[in-house]
Amino acid sequence: NDTVRIICIDRRVNEEEWQVAKAAEIGIVETKIAEDALAVLVHKQNPMRNATLATLSDIVSGAKTSWSEVPESKWPGGRIEVALTGRNSGTYEILTRRFLKLTNDPAPAYIAETSRSVMEYVNAHPQALGIISAAALQDSLPNLHVLALQAVDSTAAGRPFVMLHQANVHRGYYPWHYSLYMYRLEQFTGIALGFTAFVASAPGQKMLLDAKLVPATMPIRIVQIKEN
């Protein structure tokens, strides 16, 4: 309705949305700005350090409700308390529809308004497991541990599990990663065009790198440090 000139979302505009824009004769310009990922959190008291994608699907869907049912945990028991942001969040949509492909909505123990609230819940509840955007980990909490996820690509240097790290997201080793996009209306230049150009520029991409994201428009240099 001509009320928004620019948006930033964690998926591409789908075919239905493109058709609506086309029917309304609205030109849309797409700019990929970064790669983000989903981080899986447990409390540090939980001995679990790795997770297969099948296990995470069982936990989120409710097929497994006790830690004693999770082979990667090796914990004697206790109810699994899943903490997620709500249905209207991008994290929820990407997790349930894209990565887990669940047909039914899960029933988490705790539904949070923000990723920070998910972190705070897991930090205070040893039985909890939370899933948030990796960008939210800038301000982590002392009792949180980020799980390594099962590698689904044979190019992941022969490692069965991959830690959440910007280099692993960039290389495609970490399985739960996704792109962030900015869309602006083609007929408007001014602030919308200027802001998009800034985000895609070197200073803007550096800010995204500092925010734990992977820049999309600038060259990436990975430095490997060898230990003696």
Stockholm file with secondary structure:
# STOCKHOLM 1.0

chainA/1-228         NDTVRIICIDRRVNEEEWQVAKAAEIGIVETKIAEDALAVLVHKQNPMRNATLATLSDIVSGAKTSWSEVPESKWPGGRIEVALTGRNSGTYEILTRRFLKLTNDPAPAYIAETSRSVMEYVNAHPQALGIISAAALQDSLPNLHVLALQAVDSTAAGRPFVMLHQANVHRGYYPWHYSLYMYRLEQFTGIALGFTAFVASAPGQKMLLDAKLVPATMPIRIVQIKEN
#=GR chainA/1-228 SS CCCCSEEEESSCCCHHHHHHHHHTTCCEEEEEEEEEEEEEEEETTSCCCEECHHHHHHHHHTSCCBGGGCTTTCCCCCBCEEEEECTTSHHHHIIIIIISCCSSCCCCSEEESSHHHHHHHHHHCTTEEEEEEGGGGGGCCTTEEECEEECCSTTSTTCSEECCCHHHHHHTCSSSEEEEEEEEETTCCHHHHHHHHHHHSHHHHHHHHHTTCEESSSCCCCCCCCCC
#=GC SS_cons         CCCCSEEEESSCCCHHHHHHHHHTTCCEEEEEEEEEEEEEEEETTSCCCEECHHHHHHHHHTSCCBGGGCTTTCCCCCBCEEEEECTTSHHHHIIIIIISCCSSCCCCSEEESSHHHHHHHHHHCTTEEEEEEGGGGGGCCTTEEECEEECCSTTSTTCSEECCCHHHHHHTCSSSEEEEEEEEETTCCHHHHHHHHHHHSHHHHHHHHHTTCEESSSCCCCCCCCCC
//
